């Protein structure tokens, strides 16, 4: 919102790049409020009209957002209604929820993807997206955490973005997971209030080998 002209230039470029690329989408990062997303989203029609008047090829892609700030998780029903799609930025979301810098060796041990607050936030995001009828995906290191895959599938996530090198192992792990069992495991994990309880439970469902 501070530099709308710069954002307009970027949006124009993305709308032009989307022409002839039916899979192209625009995702706004670090959204902290509904106001921010709406302000950014509402610039797109004006950019589209400018390109039309200039006779430049373009296409209006779907406009979505990355959920990675705690403030965004508290506004999920409104954000999901306003966006075309959602993507969970798991690395930053966990870091900001727990106030732990994962790159700082002094405190990295406190970076806990299985923290109950993280689990409940992820579930809330997926539930809100489903209620709004909007697709939701997850990216970041959590997507390749084989211990956490049953939980992620159990709460309804089906689309993941990860390091290409991790894909074969994740595919093999997914093939081993029974969805009904994963849903039951997710419900059990969501019932825990202590990190230690979740950690102990994960040991009981850890993949063989």
SVG drawing of the C-alpha trace seen along z (x, -y; Angstrom):
<svg xmlns="http://www.w3.org/2000/svg" viewBox="-18 -5 42 55">
<polyline fill="none" stroke="black" stroke-width="0.4" points="0.0,0.0 3.0,-2.3 4.2,-2.1 1.1,-1.4 2.9,-2.6 5.6,0.0 3.0,2.7 1.0,1.6 4.1,2.0 4.6,5.5 1.0,6.4 1.0,5.2 4.1,7.4 2.4,10.4 -0.8,9.9 1.2,9.8 3.1,12.9 -0.1,14.7 -1.2,14.4 -0.8,17.8 0.0,19.3 -3.3,20.7 -1.6,22.1 -0.2,18.7 -1.5,17.2 -0.5,14.2 0.1,14.7 0.6,11.8 3.1,12.6 3.2,11.4 -0.5,10.3 -1.2,9.0 -4.8,7.8 -7.8,7.9 -7.2,4.2 -3.8,5.0 -5.0,7.8 -8.0,5.9 -5.9,2.9 -3.4,5.0 -6.1,7.1 -8.2,4.1 -5.2,2.6 -5.4,5.5 -8.6,4.5 -7.1,1.0 -4.0,2.6 -6.1,4.9 -7.9,1.9 -4.7,0.0 -3.3,3.0 -6.5,3.3 -6.4,-0.3 -2.8,0.1 -3.6,3.1 -1.1,5.3 -1.8,9.0 -2.7,10.0 -4.9,12.2 -6.3,11.7 -5.0,14.7 -6.4,15.9 -5.3,13.7 -4.4,15.3 -2.2,14.9 0.4,16.6 -0.7,17.2 2.4,16.8 1.6,14.2 -0.4,14.9 -2.5,11.8 -3.7,13.4 -4.7,16.6 -7.0,14.6 -8.8,13.2 -9.1,16.4 -12.9,16.3 -12.6,12.8 -9.4,13.5 -10.6,16.8 -13.7,15.1 -11.7,12.3 -9.0,14.5 -9.1,16.9 -6.8,19.3 -4.6,19.6 -1.2,21.1 0.3,21.7 3.9,20.5 4.8,23.1 8.4,21.9 7.5,18.3 4.1,19.2 5.8,21.5 8.6,19.0 6.2,16.1 3.7,18.1 6.4,19.3 8.7,16.2 11.6,18.4 14.2,17.6 14.8,21.0 18.2,19.8 19.5,18.8 21.3,21.8 20.8,20.4 17.1,20.8 16.5,23.1 15.6,26.0 12.4,24.2 11.3,24.2 8.6,26.9 6.4,27.7 4.4,30.1 3.6,27.4 -0.2,27.5 -0.6,23.9 0.9,24.7 -1.3,27.7 -4.5,25.9 -3.5,22.9 -3.0,25.2 -6.3,26.9 -8.1,23.6 -6.6,22.4 -7.7,25.5 -11.2,25.4 -11.6,21.8 -10.5,22.3 -12.9,25.3 -15.8,23.4 -15.1,20.6 -14.8,23.1 -11.2,22.0 -8.2,24.2 -5.4,24.2 -1.9,25.6 1.2,25.8 4.8,24.9 8.0,25.0 9.9,27.6 6.9,28.9 5.7,30.4 8.7,32.8 8.5,33.7 7.5,37.4 6.4,37.5 3.9,34.7 2.5,35.9 -0.3,38.0 -1.4,34.9 -1.3,32.7 -3.3,35.2 -5.6,35.8 -6.7,32.2 -7.4,32.1 -4.3,30.7 -3.6,32.3 -1.3,29.8 2.3,29.4 5.2,27.3 8.7,28.5 12.3,28.9 12.3,31.2 14.9,33.4 12.4,34.3 9.6,35.3 10.4,39.0 10.6,39.7 7.4,37.8 5.6,39.7 6.7,43.0 5.5,41.9 2.1,40.8 1.7,44.2 2.0,45.8 -0.7,43.6 -4.3,44.6 -6.4,41.5 -9.0,42.7 -6.3,43.5 -4.6,40.1 -7.8,38.3 -8.1,40.1 -4.4,39.4 -4.9,35.7 -7.9,35.5 -5.8,37.1 -3.0,34.6 -5.3,31.7 -6.6,32.8 -3.2,32.4 -2.3,29.3 1.4,30.0 4.2,30.2 5.6,33.3 2.3,35.1 2.4,34.5 6.1,35.5 5.4,38.8 2.4,39.6 4.5,38.9 7.0,41.5 4.2,44.1 3.2,43.4 6.7,42.8 7.3,44.4 9.3,47.6 13.0,47.2"/>
</svg>
